[in-house]
Amino acid sequence: MKKIGYIVIFFIFFIVIVVPGLIVKSCRPVSPEKPGGQTAPGAKQGQKVGTVALYINSLKRIENIPVEEYVKGVVAAEMPASFGMEAIKAQAVAARTYVYKRWVQAGGSGCSLHPGADVCDDPTHCQAWITKGEMLKKWGIFSYYHYYSKINQSVNSTAGMIILYGGEPIDPLFFSTSNGKTENSEDVWEKYVPYLRSVVSPGEETSPRFLEIKQIPVDEVVNKLRAKWPDLAIDVKNPERQWKVLQTSAGGRVKILQVGNKVVKGTEFRQLFDLNSTDFKWARAGGNIKFTCVGFGHGVGMSQYGANAMAKNGATFVDILKHYYTGVEIKKITP
């Protein structure tokens, strides 16, 4: 019994202490190859075929990452690993499509912020991305193996697959949670994109960010409005009485809003008050204005929680992608 106890203690020590250390050590970003390796047309000297030139903001440098390993890091960063396998596959194909469109090796334009990089890991500009070590910290040792196995399987089973419209890779926009419908691209960014059409998206209520109630003091509301629009004429005691929705989008969100003597975009108003979405209503609540928001994110493209709801109902990743991106096809591409 004593010997068995020692074995159990050693096993726990190995799993909890040694293995995580090996994972963190082994999954640092791949260093740029030395000159002399196989270089693709359009790639910088030393970048091997099939690697993505990723600018890592925390390191302030470019690292070359094998494309499928890059996709795994994006999926781990961008989508909850607890989601259904088909939803994770859909996210993997979307992530691969995003980098393929910008991949210099494939004729893409590269990252506009960082010369020499295909993409960066800033989610406000390109896509979020994390290492295996960061996945370990995010999920913990016991969940890591299960979650990474799911992502690994999802990425490997869709390897090389991207989303095309008219034979060209799309911009596969996605967001967290819809209000039950997605948005037309022009209702958010004033640019018509044929594959970014408003579609129904049921099952969103499972998202923890489906509904948000936010209260902001009236004086703070007025100060922010005046800072944004200095010539705004507004009732400082009851500003909300001079607000009126003038136009809603195809997705049922606020597109154009009357605010005092100003006509503003719903997207501007949302950004000003850091609201979860442009599907918002307001009401007076004592000295505050209470905002009730439905959904989370810009609303264009694939809803992640909607994708997961579809996966739970038996949809494949192809079904999910073709639902959220109108008129597209999914094909396997060799760089």
C-alpha positions as CSV (number, residue, x, y, z in Angstrom):
1,M,0.0,0.0,0.0
2,K,2.8,2.4,0.9
3,K,4.4,1.7,-2.5
4,I,1.1,2.4,-4.3
5,G,0.9,5.7,-2.3
6,Y,4.3,6.8,-3.6
7,I,3.3,5.9,-7.1
8,V,0.1,8.0,-6.8
9,I,2.0,11.0,-5.4
10,F,4.6,10.8,-8.2
11,F,1.9,10.6,-10.8
12,I,0.1,13.7,-9.4
13,F,3.5,15.5,-9.2
14,F,4.2,14.6,-12.8
15,I,0.8,15.7,-14.1
16,V,0.5,18.9,-12.1
17,I,4.1,20.1,-12.1
18,V,6.2,18.5,-14.8
19,V,3.8,18.3,-17.7
20,P,2.5,21.9,-17.5
21,G,6.2,23.0,-17.5
22,L,6.9,21.0,-20.6
23,I,3.8,22.3,-22.3
24,V,4.7,25.9,-21.6
25,K,8.3,25.4,-22.7
26,S,7.4,23.5,-25.8
27,C,4.7,25.9,-27.1
28,R,6.6,29.2,-27.3
29,P,6.1,30.8,-30.7
30,V,8.3,29.3,-33.4
31,S,11.3,31.5,-34.1
32,P,11.8,32.7,-37.6
33,E,13.7,30.2,-39.8
34,K,17.2,31.0,-40.8
35,P,17.8,31.9,-44.4
36,G,18.1,28.9,-46.6
37,G,14.7,27.3,-45.8
38,Q,12.0,26.8,-48.5
39,T,10.6,30.3,-49.2
40,A,7.3,30.9,-50.9
41,P,6.9,33.6,-53.6
42,G,5.9,36.8,-51.8
43,A,7.2,35.5,-48.4
44,K,10.0,37.2,-46.7
45,Q,13.4,35.5,-46.7
46,G,13.5,32.7,-44.2
47,Q,9.7,32.2,-43.9
48,K,8.9,28.6,-44.8
49,V,5.9,27.6,-47.0
50,G,2.8,27.1,-44.8
51,T,3.8,29.4,-42.0
52,V,2.0,32.5,-41.0
53,A,4.0,35.7,-40.1
54,L,2.3,36.6,-36.9
55,Y,3.0,39.9,-35.1
56,I,2.8,39.2,-31.3
57,N,2.1,42.4,-29.5
58,S,3.4,41.3,-26.1
59,L,6.8,40.4,-27.7
60,K,6.7,43.3,-30.2
61,R,8.0,41.1,-33.0
62,I,7.0,38.8,-35.8
63,E,7.1,35.0,-35.3
64,N,6.5,32.3,-38.0
65,I,3.8,29.9,-37.0
66,P,2.6,26.8,-39.0
67,V,-0.8,27.8,-40.3
68,E,-2.8,25.1,-38.7
69,E,-1.1,25.7,-35.3
70,Y,-1.9,29.4,-35.8
71,V,-5.6,28.5,-36.4
72,K,-5.7,26.4,-33.2
73,G,-4.4,29.4,-31.2
74,V,-7.1,31.6,-32.7
75,V,-9.9,29.2,-32.0
76,A,-8.7,28.8,-28.4
77,A,-8.6,32.5,-27.9
78,E,-11.8,33.4,-29.8
79,M,-14.4,30.8,-29.0
80,P,-15.4,29.0,-25.7
81,A,-13.8,25.5,-25.9
82,S,-16.9,24.1,-24.2
83,F,-18.9,24.6,-27.4
84,G,-20.0,21.8,-29.6
85,M,-17.5,20.3,-32.0
86,E,-19.3,21.5,-35.2
87,A,-19.3,25.1,-33.8
88,I,-15.6,24.9,-33.1
89,K,-15.0,23.5,-36.6
90,A,-16.9,26.5,-38.0
91,Q,-14.8,28.9,-36.0
92,A,-11.6,27.1,-37.3
93,V,-12.6,27.5,-40.9
94,A,-13.5,31.1,-40.3
95,A,-10.1,31.7,-38.6
96,R,-8.3,30.0,-41.4
97,T,-10.2,32.0,-44.0
98,Y,-9.3,35.3,-42.3
99,V,-5.6,34.6,-42.3
100,Y,-5.7,33.2,-45.9
101,K,-7.2,36.4,-47.2
102,R,-4.3,38.3,-45.6
103,W,-1.6,35.7,-46.1
104,V,1.2,37.1,-48.3
105,Q,2.2,33.6,-49.4
106,A,-1.4,33.2,-50.8
107,G,-1.4,36.6,-52.5
108,G,-3.0,38.4,-49.5
109,S,-2.3,42.0,-48.4
110,G,-0.8,41.3,-45.0
111,C,-1.4,43.2,-41.7
112,S,-1.9,46.9,-42.3
113,L,-0.5,47.8,-38.9
114,H,2.7,45.8,-38.9
115,P,4.8,45.7,-42.1
116,G,6.1,42.2,-42.8
117,A,3.4,40.5,-40.8
118,D,0.4,38.6,-42.3
119,V,-1.7,39.2,-39.2
120,C,-1.3,40.3,-35.6
121,D,-2.8,38.9,-32.4
122,D,-4.7,42.1,-31.5
123,P,-8.4,41.1,-31.6
124,T,-9.4,44.7,-32.3
125,H,-7.4,44.7,-35.5
126,C,-7.0,41.1,-36.6
127,Q,-7.7,37.9,-34.6
128,A,-6.8,37.0,-31.0
129,W,-4.3,34.2,-30.7
130,I,-2.8,32.4,-27.7
131,T,0.0,29.8,-27.1
132,K,-0.5,26.4,-25.6
133,G,1.0,27.7,-22.4
134,E,-1.6,30.5,-22.3
135,M,-4.3,27.9,-23.0
136,L,-3.1,25.9,-20.0
137,K,-3.4,29.1,-17.8
138,K,-6.8,29.9,-19.2
139,W,-8.4,26.4,-18.8
140,G,-6.4,24.8,-16.0
141,I,-4.5,21.6,-16.1
142,F,-7.4,19.2,-15.9
143,S,-9.6,20.9,-18.5
144,Y,-6.6,21.6,-20.8
145,Y,-6.3,18.1,-22.2
146,H,-10.0,17.8,-23.0
147,Y,-10.4,21.3,-24.6
148,Y,-7.1,21.2,-26.5
149,S,-8.0,17.7,-27.9
150,K,-11.4,19.1,-29.2
151,I,-9.7,22.1,-30.8
152,N,-6.9,20.0,-32.3
153,Q,-9.4,17.5,-33.7
154,S,-11.6,20.3,-35.1
155,V,-8.8,22.1,-36.8
156,N,-7.1,18.9,-38.2
157,S,-10.4,17.6,-39.6
158,T,-11.0,20.9,-41.5
159,A,-7.4,21.4,-42.5
160,G,-7.0,23.6,-45.5
161,M,-10.7,24.5,-45.7
162,I,-11.7,28.1,-46.3
163,I,-14.9,30.1,-47.1
164,L,-15.2,31.5,-50.7
165,Y,-17.6,33.9,-52.3
166,G,-17.3,34.2,-56.1
167,G,-14.1,32.2,-55.9
168,E,-12.4,34.6,-53.5
169,P,-11.8,34.2,-49.7
170,I,-14.3,36.2,-47.6
171,D,-13.9,38.4,-44.6
172,P,-15.5,36.0,-42.1
173,L,-16.7,38.5,-39.5
174,F,-18.1,37.0,-36.3
175,F,-19.3,38.1,-32.9
176,S,-20.5,36.7,-29.6
177,T,-24.3,36.9,-29.3
178,S,-27.1,38.2,-31.5
179,N,-30.6,39.4,-30.5
180,G,-32.2,36.7,-32.6
181,K,-31.1,38.1,-36.0
182,T,-27.7,39.2,-37.5
183,E,-27.1,42.4,-39.3
184,N,-26.6,43.5,-42.9
185,S,-23.1,44.9,-43.2
186,E,-24.2,48.3,-44.5
187,D,-26.4,48.8,-41.4
188,V,-23.2,48.8,-39.3
189,W,-20.4,50.0,-41.5
190,E,-22.2,51.5,-44.5
191,K,-20.6,49.0,-46.9
192,Y,-22.7,46.5,-48.7
193,V,-21.1,43.0,-48.7
194,P,-23.2,40.4,-50.5
195,Y,-22.4,37.5,-48.1
196,L,-22.9,39.5,-44.9
197,R,-26.7,39.5,-44.9
198,S,-29.2,39.6,-42.0
199,V,-30.4,36.1,-41.1
200,V,-32.3,34.6,-38.2
201,S,-30.2,33.2,-35.3
202,P,-32.3,31.3,-32.7
203,G,-31.0,29.9,-29.5
204,E,-29.0,32.9,-28.4
205,E,-30.7,33.0,-24.9
206,T,-28.1,30.5,-23.7
207,S,-25.4,33.2,-23.8
208,P,-24.6,34.8,-20.5
209,R,-24.4,38.2,-22.4
210,F,-27.7,37.9,-24.1
211,L,-29.3,40.5,-21.9
212,E,-27.6,43.5,-20.2
213,I,-29.1,46.1,-17.9
214,K,-26.8,49.1,-17.3
215,Q,-27.6,52.2,-15.3
216,I,-25.7,55.4,-15.8
217,P,-26.2,58.6,-13.8
218,V,-28.0,61.4,-15.7
219,D,-25.2,63.9,-15.2
220,E,-22.6,61.4,-16.6
221,V,-24.9,60.8,-19.6
222,V,-25.2,64.5,-20.3
223,N,-21.4,65.1,-19.9
224,K,-20.6,62.3,-22.4
225,L,-23.1,63.6,-24.9
226,R,-21.7,67.1,-24.7
227,A,-18.1,65.9,-24.9
228,K,-19.0,64.0,-28.1
229,W,-21.1,66.8,-29.6
230,P,-20.2,70.2,-28.1
231,D,-23.0,72.0,-29.9
232,L,-25.7,69.6,-28.7
233,A,-28.9,71.2,-27.4
234,I,-30.3,68.9,-24.7
235,D,-32.4,69.0,-21.5
236,V,-29.8,68.4,-18.9
237,K,-32.3,67.2,-16.3
238,N,-34.3,64.9,-18.6
239,P,-32.1,64.2,-21.7
240,E,-33.8,60.9,-22.4
241,R,-37.1,62.7,-23.2
242,Q,-35.4,64.1,-26.3
243,W,-34.2,60.8,-27.7
244,K,-36.1,59.0,-30.5
245,V,-35.3,56.1,-32.7
246,L,-35.6,57.2,-36.3
247,Q,-34.6,54.0,-38.1
248,T,-34.0,50.4,-37.1
249,S,-31.8,47.9,-39.0
250,A,-32.8,44.7,-40.7
251,G,-31.6,43.0,-37.5
252,G,-34.0,45.0,-35.3
253,R,-31.3,47.2,-33.8
254,V,-31.1,51.0,-33.5
255,K,-29.6,52.4,-36.7
256,I,-30.4,56.1,-36.6
257,L,-31.3,58.0,-33.4
258,Q,-32.5,61.6,-32.6
259,V,-30.6,63.0,-29.7
260,G,-31.7,66.6,-28.9
261,N,-30.9,68.6,-32.0
262,K,-28.5,65.9,-33.4
263,V,-29.1,62.8,-35.6
264,V,-26.6,60.2,-34.7
265,K,-25.8,56.6,-35.6
266,G,-26.8,53.8,-33.2
267,T,-23.2,52.5,-33.4
268,E,-21.9,55.9,-32.2
269,F,-24.4,55.9,-29.3
270,R,-23.5,52.4,-28.4
271,Q,-19.8,53.1,-28.4
272,L,-20.2,56.3,-26.3
273,F,-21.9,54.5,-23.5
274,D,-20.1,51.2,-23.9
275,L,-23.3,49.2,-24.5
276,N,-23.3,45.5,-25.4
277,S,-25.1,46.1,-28.7
278,T,-27.2,48.5,-30.7
279,D,-30.4,46.7,-29.7
280,F,-31.0,48.9,-26.7
281,K,-33.9,50.6,-25.0
282,W,-33.8,53.2,-22.2
283,A,-35.9,54.3,-19.3
284,R,-35.6,56.7,-16.4
285,A,-34.7,55.1,-13.1
286,G,-34.4,57.8,-10.4
287,G,-31.2,59.7,-10.9
288,N,-30.0,57.2,-13.6
289,I,-30.9,56.2,-17.1
290,K,-31.4,52.5,-17.4
291,F,-30.3,50.9,-20.7
292,T,-31.6,47.4,-21.6
293,C,-29.5,45.7,-24.3
294,V,-30.1,42.5,-26.1
295,G,-27.1,40.7,-27.7
296,F,-23.4,41.3,-27.5
297,G,-21.2,42.5,-30.4
298,H,-21.6,44.3,-33.7
299,G,-24.0,41.7,-35.1
300,V,-22.5,41.1,-38.5
301,G,-21.6,37.6,-39.8
302,M,-21.5,34.5,-37.6
303,S,-22.9,34.6,-34.1
304,Q,-20.8,32.2,-32.0
305,Y,-23.6,31.4,-29.6
306,G,-26.0,31.0,-32.5
307,A,-23.5,28.6,-34.1
308,N,-23.3,26.6,-30.9
309,A,-27.1,26.4,-30.8
310,M,-27.2,25.1,-34.4
311,A,-24.5,22.5,-33.5
312,K,-26.6,21.3,-30.6
313,N,-29.5,20.9,-33.0
314,G,-27.5,18.7,-35.3
315,A,-26.1,21.2,-37.8
316,T,-22.7,20.5,-39.4
317,F,-20.0,23.2,-39.6
318,V,-20.8,23.6,-43.3
319,D,-24.5,24.2,-42.4
320,I,-23.5,26.8,-39.9
321,L,-21.1,28.7,-42.2
322,K,-23.5,28.7,-45.1
323,H,-26.3,29.9,-42.8
324,Y,-24.4,32.9,-41.5
325,Y,-22.5,33.7,-44.7
326,T,-25.0,34.0,-47.6
327,G,-24.1,32.4,-50.9
328,V,-20.7,31.0,-49.9
329,E,-18.9,27.7,-50.6
330,I,-16.5,25.8,-48.5
331,K,-13.4,24.4,-50.3
332,K,-10.1,22.9,-49.4
333,I,-7.2,25.0,-50.6
334,T,-3.5,24.1,-50.9
335,P,-1.3,27.2,-50.3
